[in-house]
């Protein structure tokens, strides 16, 4: 049986995984599905890696028969599935582990996709112009170039809507919170929705493996919020593949061209549509969520799990 280890960055394995029941149940389904396909799944933080002995000292696995999580020792996986957060310490650790083990996604792909400036340049035809700022002095200069009443300030790396600020341009100098390097862009007014899909502010996510859309959904923010992420309280609705606007497909073709050297690749594309129905790339994510956020999402997540299991098996057999 092939072994695949999900790598994360939260230190320690003393507590059973997942304080959130939705995450726990989702991963139990994934692990059980993979085991039926000849893949034994584990999960461990990178802090458990022994760089001298080249194994993970401790790792969690799900015992589907007894429906419980247990710890095992000295795990030598065939493949590592990267689910770590974006930070310099994790990147350094993964680079070291990557000398001994095969990663999915490729580390280079994850680093590229996580860099919002790089993505805005690679997808310049569908991205709002971006500027880098580090302090209020930089912000003051760039405000002269902002053409919308609101603006968006994002961390250079990261996802899930974390630390994204949507501010009124006139109040930005007073209200902006800057600690590190940020991206600043014009605001995309998505309040007109997407024809036949959404009638309000939204983002449309395409979950991809290579050039194939596995499934798609639209998220809408809660009242008074500009961020549609489920983690920020947004709601989710599945979009049948046949209903995805045709204007999106040139973006997918461009992504295939840009990323073709990285195969296989698992990622998502987040889009917004303005009042003219033009799609804009908001961000890409090299680690789309695997948890079931809504009941209607379950059959589509199961489809994703099956596709991932195929990738795990194929990549692990290369070792």
N, C-alpha and C positions, 0 to 999 in steps of 0.2 A: 504494500500500500504506500502511495506517495504521501509525503509529509509537506504541508504548507503552513507556514507560521505567519500570522498577522502581527506586524510590528507596530507598537504604539509607544508613546513617550511618557505616559504617566508612571511615575516611579513606584515600584513595589508591587508584590503579588500576594500580600497577606490577606487582603479582602477578596472575596469572589468578584468576578468582573461584573460591571454594569449595575450602577445604582438605579438606573432608569429601566423599568420593566419592559417598555417598548423596545429598547435596544437589546436587552437580554433575550427576549423571546425571538426577535428577528435573527440574532446570531445563532441561537439554538437551532432555528429552522435551517439556516445556511450550513451549519456544521453537520447536521444530520443528513441533509441533502448531499453534501460533498462525500460523506462517508459511504453512502450508498453507491457512489460513483468511483470508489477506490481511492479517496483522498482523505487523509486524516488531518484535521485542522487543529492548530494550536494558536495561542496568543501570548505574547510576552512583551514587556517594555525593553527598550534597547539597553537599559541598565543591567539586564540579566545576562548580557552576552559576555562570555569569557573569551577575550581576544587571544589568549595564549592557547587554550584548548580548543577554541573554535566551535563552541557549542553554547546553547542557552541553558544556563544553570537550572532555571525553573520556568515552567510555562503552564498555562491553563489549557485544559481541553474539556469538551462536553461529552459526558457519558450518556448517549441517547437512550441506552437500555434502561438505566436507572434514573434518567432525567436529573442529572446533577453535574456541577462543575467540579473538577478535581485538578490537582497539581501533579505534574510529572517532572522528572529531572533529566538533565543532560540531553536536551533535544537537538538533533541534527536534521534540520529541514532540507528538503530538495529545492524549495522556493520560498522567498519572503515576499509577502503582500504588504506593501507599505501603507500604513494608516497613521503616520505620525504627523503632528502639527508642524507648521513651518516656523522653525527657529534655527539659529546658527549652531547651537549645541547638537540638536538632532541631526542636522545636515552633516556635521563633523563625524558623529557616531556612525551614521549610515554609510558614509564614504568608506570608513574603516571596515565595517561589516561587509560592504559590497565587494571588498577584495577577496572575500571568502565565499560569498553566496550570490546567487542570481536574484535580482529584485524585479518585481512587477508592481507598478510601472517602473520603467527604467528611471534611475535617479535623475538623469539629465532631463528627461521629459518632465518629471514632476517639478524640478527647479525652474524650467522654462515656463510652464503653465502657471506656476504660482506667482510669477513676476508680472504684475499688472501693467507696468510700463512696456515690457517686452511684448505682451499680448496686444496692447493698444497700437504698437508699431507694426506688428505682424498682420493685424486686422484693421489697418488704418482706414480702409474704405468704409468700414462699418463701426468705427469707434470715434467717440468724441475726442478731440485733441486733449492731450494730457500734459501737465507740467509737474515737475517735482518741487516740493517745498519742504523745508525743515523747521521754519520758524515764522513768526508773524511778519518779519521784514520781507521774507520771500513772498508770503501771502499777499502783502500790500501791493507788491509789484505785479503779481499775476492777476489780481482783481481787475486791473485795467483791461485785461484780455478776455475776461468772462463776459459772455453775451446774454446770459439768462438771469432772471430775477433770483433764482436759487442756484446753488452750486453744490457739488459733491466732493468731499474730501475722504480719501480711502488710504489705509495703510498700503505700503508698496507690496506687501505679501500678506497672505492669510485669506480666509473665506468665512462663510456663514453670516455675513453682515456685521461681523465683529469690528467695533471701532470705526464703522462708516458713519460719517457726519453729513447730513443734508441741512444746509444752512441758507438763510436769506442772505443774499449778497451784501446788503446794506449793514447787516449785523455780524458778518463773518469775522472781522478783525476782533470784535469783542468776544464772540462765542466759540471760536475755533479752539480745539484742544489739540496741541501739537507736541508730540514727544517721539522723535525719530523722523524717518523719511516718509512723506506722504505724497499721494497723487491727487491733483485737483483737476476737475473737469466741469464743463457745463452740465447743468441738470437736464435730464431727459424727462419730459412731461408725458407719461404713459397713461394719463387719466382717460383717454378716449377708448382704451381697451384694445382688444384684437377682434376683428370681425368674426362673429360666430363662435367665439371662444370666451372672451372676457369683456365686461362692460366698464371696467374701472382700472385703476392703477394695478400693475401686474409685473411679473417677469415670467418668461417662458423658458423652461429648462428642457434641454435635449440630453438624454443620457446615452452616451456613445461607447461602443467597443469597436475599435478601428473606425471604419467609415460607415458603420451600421448603427442606426438609431434603435436602441433597445426599447425605450419607451420615453414618453414626454408628458410633462404636466405644467400647468400654469399655477402660479402662486399669487395670491392677493394679500396685501398688508391689512393688519387690523386697523380699525378706525383711528385716525390721528397719527398713524405711523407711515413712514415712507419706505420701510424695508419689508419685503415680502417673505423673507426666509421663515421656514417653520419654527426655527429656533428663536425667532423674534416675534412669534405669535401669529404669523401669517397662515392663511388657509390654502389648501391644495386641491386641485381638480385635475384628473387625468385628461390628456388630450389625445384622442385616437390619431394614429400616424397619418391617416388619410386627411385629417383636418389641419395638419401643420401647414401654415401659409407657404405658398410656393416661393415667396421672396426670401425664405430662409435657406433654400437649397444651395444657392451660390456660396453662402457662408460655409456650409458643410463641405462643399467641393474644395473650397480654399483651405479649410482645415486639413482635409485629407492630403492635399498637396504639400502643405507646410510640415505636417507631422509624419509623413509616410515612412521616414527612416526609423521611427519608433513603432515597432510592431511586436507583440500586440500592445495596445494602449487603451486605457479605461479612463474616461473623463466626461465632463459635461460642459455644455455651452449654455450660458444664461443670456437671454435676449429681452429687450424691451422694444415696444413699437410706439412711435410718436404719433401725433395727430394726423400726419400725412400717411400713416400706415407703413412707414419706413422702419425696418428692423435695425437695432443697434446692439452690438456686442457689449454686454455689461461686464462679464468676466468669464473665465474658464476655470474649471475646478478639476484637479488631477485626482481628487479623492471624494467623489460623490458619496453621499450618505447611503448606507445599506440598511438602515432601519425602516420599518413600515410606519410611516407617519399617519396614514389614514387607511381606514378599512378598505376603501375602493382601490388602494394602491397595491394591496397584497398580491393579486395575480400577476401584476406587472413586475413587482420585486422578485417574485418566484421565477419569472422569465429571466430576469437579470442574474439571479443566483445560478441558474442552469448554464447561462452563457459564460459566467465567470468560472464555473466548475470545468467547462471545456478548456478554457485558457489555462487554468491551474494544471490540469492533467497534461496538456501539450507542453507547457513550459517545464514542468517538473520532470518529464520524460527526457528532456535534453540533458539532465544532470547524470 
